[in-house]
């Protein structure tokens, strides 16, 4: 989205590399990037010296019949993945000749606890090109894809830019996501959505910075300018002792805080 920002692309890539380096310093297991081309990824990986770090990465930029998948995942080397990438695939919803990106599936294995971890990255269409019917269809399509992983007791994480908020029917009934942790523990096929907490009037983060959402666009609503459309949903496995998920670790990071001009129109 280089046309949205004043900072030259080369400078923005430097800022992106610096932010990723900071996230690596916080020891995140996975760092997922969206809307990046292969040339961007190569530049960033060189900046952060990925070869000599404890991380490796997967460049999943693909242009398929004018449908662009533009993601990249950095992950710690102690996670194993299939070298031929056969466990990674693009998910596409098709109806009446229209094709829409549902998400992408990435499978990893963590030997220390002998569990398979599956990430589903999504970037659903914006409100300008989609309606509630389409969002519900996409969600049901994605839900169908993850059912097999849940039946195999894989640990599943869904994340990305859904362009709808946690209370939207596509998230609740389509993906079958609940805001109640105890209910997810009881009903093993539900997903837990910890991002409901960002819907309160204000949120306190480091430095008492207020972030009442992940995306700001005044023209999209009559009653609010902030929207929580970037979300993470997790399967029941993460609520067990092996993972011990904590809600306090889910936070909004202002990746533009130190810049005069943003490198993204979303917060991380």
Secondary structure, 3 states (H helix, E strand, C coil): CHHHCCCCHHHHHHHHHHHHHHHHHCCCCEEEEECCCHHHHHHHHHHHCHHHCCEEEEEEEEEECCEEEEEEEEEECCEECCCCCCCCEEEEEEECCEEEEEEEEEEEEECCCCEEEEEEEEECCCCCCCCHHHHHHHHHHHHHHHHHHHHCCCEEEEEEECCCCCCCHHHHHHCCEECCHHHHHHCCCCEEEHHHHHHCCCCECHHHCECCCCEECHHHCCCCCEECCEEEEEEHHHHCCCCCCCHHHCCCCCCCCCCCCCCCCECC
